[in-house]
């Protein structure tokens, strides 16, 4: 597919990086320095010009023979204009716009409106993810797979999970609508999970529907039910998170430094307590008793501010801390300092693009580790799995069939589960022999991840 990405900021760069492995990408960027960075770091064509100029768009679409245009500039109105102009130039072209401000969430062609085929809403997606993590006490990461009505969560074994530590999954009362995909232990990834003894600090990769993940969270043991939350930063994402938690009848306090923003937030909510103040002022944070909250969520626009606020929350005794970061370099910094639940803006964008533009057979999620892939594969006449039982299949090391979608419903396979024609498999692989796996599945394993 020939794709034009307009805007080489963090979002545009991530979009181009994700898609360039399996599509022909052209980047259009008006800023010379940003255009040069993309040209030097990504194997794509770069056009240094104004992507909001109709003449430039017309020439780019013609030159690149574009099938799709993705507008990712910093301005929502500009992104919508670019998509609408592209539709006027070529009504058959697919258009996708990145939109931050909810005021710009317009109806798309899926709703019968012309102009924009799809909106990518990283702020709203981030808010959904953060609110879910806040409510799952033992979870440190979460992603949804809407196309399969499934989700994944990473649960960490801590000293507060005595019923799980030093036990093997076979002896646990694992909810029927969930399955353990892998166990992360330091840098090690374990896929032979049933007989692996769980240790303190292990991270358990679990797949299931949301109800199943809630049940898994309960199974691990909940020391303190999550009822009180403090959100540091009342921007778009912070306001979305507050709204979600308020709808769940939770107690929410939101601290925001901008007095005008605070006035708007007070009007928007009925029960959220809005406090005007500096989110890194230690006296304010102490006076607001953030250490008593079940989770502190740092969502300012500056990574440095979020990092400092998190350290203060740790010092004040907060049991769970969730932080957002924008720059990729900050991922390791947050985790190195002991903050386990961190949400990378670029990862949210990458997964939204993966779900939108990369076929299921290539990848359903953009994994953190480049050696990990998570994809679907159909069982058909070419598959060696057809008619076989899981326990009789010699899968390559590092491969796990996490789930079977059969007649629209998930089946979490056991050793005696038989594969049937038409089954859709959700397959996880880490450092595996993909050529050998491809022969078993009957697929050409050319994953665009």
Buried (B, 14 or more C-beta within 10 A) or exposed (E): EBBBBBBBBBBBBBBBBBBBBBBBBBBBBBEEEBBBBBBEEBEBBBBBBBBBBBEBBBBBBEEBEBBBBBBBBEBBBBBBBBBBBBBBBBEEBBBBBBBBEEEBEBEBBEEEEEBBBBBBBBBBBBBBBBBBBBBBBBBBBBBBBEEBEBBBBBBBBBEBBEEBBEBEBEEBEBBEBBBBBBBBBEEEBBBEBEEBEBEEEBBBBBBBBBEBBBBBBEBBBBEEEBBBBBBBBBBBBBBBBBBBBBEBEBBBBBBBBEEEBBEBBBEBBEEBBBBBBBBBBEEBBEEBEBBEBBBBBBBBEBBEBBBBBBBBBBEBEBBBBBBBBBBBEBBEBBEEEEBBBBBBBBBBBBBBBBBBBBEBBBBBBBBEEEEBBBBBBBBBEEBBBBEBBBEEBEBBEBBBBBBBBBEEEBBBBEEEBBBBEEBBBBBBBBBBBBEBBBBBBBBEBEBBB
